[in-house]
Amino acid sequence: MDKLIITVALTGNVPTTEMNPNLPVTPDEIAADVRRCADAAAIAMGGHVRVGLEDNLYLPDGSPASNPKLVDKVVAIAKEIGREIAGPDEARSLLSLNPQFKDRIIT
């Protein structure tokens, strides 16, 4: 299979937020867009995606994120691309995790 090259023009050819209010201009906005592009690419290529507040504190609109909101965003991307979401038991099986420890929280 040929290698895939992915290019992303995060700030596009639109130079100001007056022309496009969705244009990422701050380092945080650009970094958040990079993360969303990586997530979408991973999903499209058959990979798996991990989300959490430790990766992104804000949603695309700049509002504060929460883990459920971040999961909702990735689920929406996956559905748009045509990928199904694994439930907890199916995910554990796919990752070969021992079901004996499914309720264990490690701190």
C-alpha positions as CSV (number, residue, x, y, z in Angstrom):
1,M,0.0,0.0,0.0
2,D,1.3,3.5,-0.8
3,K,2.2,5.7,2.1
4,L,-0.4,8.4,2.8
5,I,0.7,12.1,3.0
6,I,-1.5,14.3,5.1
7,T,-1.1,18.1,4.9
8,V,-3.1,20.5,6.9
9,A,-3.4,24.3,6.3
10,L,-4.6,25.3,9.7
11,T,-4.7,29.0,9.1
12,G,-5.6,28.5,5.4
13,N,-5.3,31.5,3.1
14,V,-7.6,33.7,5.2
15,P,-5.4,36.1,7.1
16,T,-7.8,37.6,9.7
17,T,-10.6,36.5,12.1
18,E,-12.7,39.4,10.7
19,M,-12.8,37.4,7.4
20,N,-13.4,34.1,9.1
21,P,-14.2,34.0,12.9
22,N,-13.2,30.3,13.0
23,L,-9.6,31.0,12.0
24,P,-7.2,29.7,14.6
25,V,-4.7,32.4,15.4
26,T,-3.4,31.9,18.9
27,P,-1.0,29.1,19.7
28,D,-3.7,27.4,21.8
29,E,-6.2,27.6,19.0
30,I,-3.8,26.3,16.4
31,A,-2.7,23.4,18.8
32,A,-6.4,22.5,19.3
33,D,-6.9,22.4,15.6
34,V,-3.8,20.2,15.2
35,R,-5.3,17.8,17.7
36,R,-8.7,17.6,16.0
37,C,-7.0,17.0,12.6
38,A,-4.9,14.2,14.2
39,D,-8.0,12.6,15.7
40,A,-9.9,12.7,12.4
41,A,-7.0,11.3,10.5
42,A,-6.6,8.4,13.0
43,I,-10.3,7.6,12.8
44,A,-10.3,7.8,9.0
45,M,-7.3,5.4,8.7
46,G,-8.8,2.8,11.0
47,G,-7.0,3.8,14.2
48,H,-8.2,4.4,17.7
49,V,-8.5,7.8,19.5
50,R,-7.9,8.7,23.1
51,V,-9.5,11.9,24.5
52,G,-9.3,13.7,27.8
53,L,-8.9,17.0,29.6
54,E,-5.1,16.3,29.9
55,D,-4.9,16.8,26.1
56,N,-7.3,19.7,25.5
57,L,-8.9,22.1,28.0
58,Y,-11.1,23.9,25.4
59,L,-13.7,23.0,22.8
60,P,-13.4,24.4,19.2
61,D,-15.6,27.4,20.1
62,G,-13.3,28.3,23.0
63,S,-15.6,27.2,25.8
64,P,-14.3,25.0,28.6
65,A,-14.1,21.3,27.8
66,S,-15.1,18.4,29.9
67,N,-14.4,14.7,29.3
68,P,-18.0,14.0,28.2
69,K,-18.0,16.9,25.8
70,L,-14.6,15.8,24.3
71,V,-15.9,12.3,23.9
72,D,-19.1,13.6,22.2
73,K,-16.9,15.6,19.7
74,V,-14.8,12.5,18.8
75,V,-17.9,10.3,18.5
76,A,-19.4,12.9,16.1
77,I,-16.3,12.8,14.0
78,A,-16.3,9.0,13.9
79,K,-19.9,8.9,12.9
80,E,-19.4,11.4,10.1
81,I,-16.5,9.2,8.8
82,G,-18.6,6.1,9.1
83,R,-16.8,4.4,12.0
84,E,-18.7,2.6,14.8
85,I,-17.8,3.3,18.5
86,A,-16.8,0.3,20.6
87,G,-18.5,-0.1,23.9
88,P,-16.5,-0.6,27.1
89,D,-16.5,-4.5,27.0
90,E,-15.7,-4.5,23.3
91,A,-12.9,-2.0,23.8
92,R,-11.4,-4.1,26.6
93,S,-11.6,-7.2,24.3
94,L,-10.0,-5.3,21.3
95,L,-7.2,-4.1,23.6
96,S,-6.8,-7.6,25.2
97,L,-7.4,-6.2,28.7
98,N,-8.1,-8.7,31.4
99,P,-11.8,-8.4,32.2
100,Q,-11.0,-9.4,35.8
101,F,-9.8,-5.8,36.4
102,K,-12.5,-3.9,34.6
103,D,-13.7,-2.1,37.7
104,R,-10.2,-1.4,39.1
105,I,-9.1,2.2,39.4
106,I,-5.3,2.7,39.7
107,T,-4.2,5.8,41.5
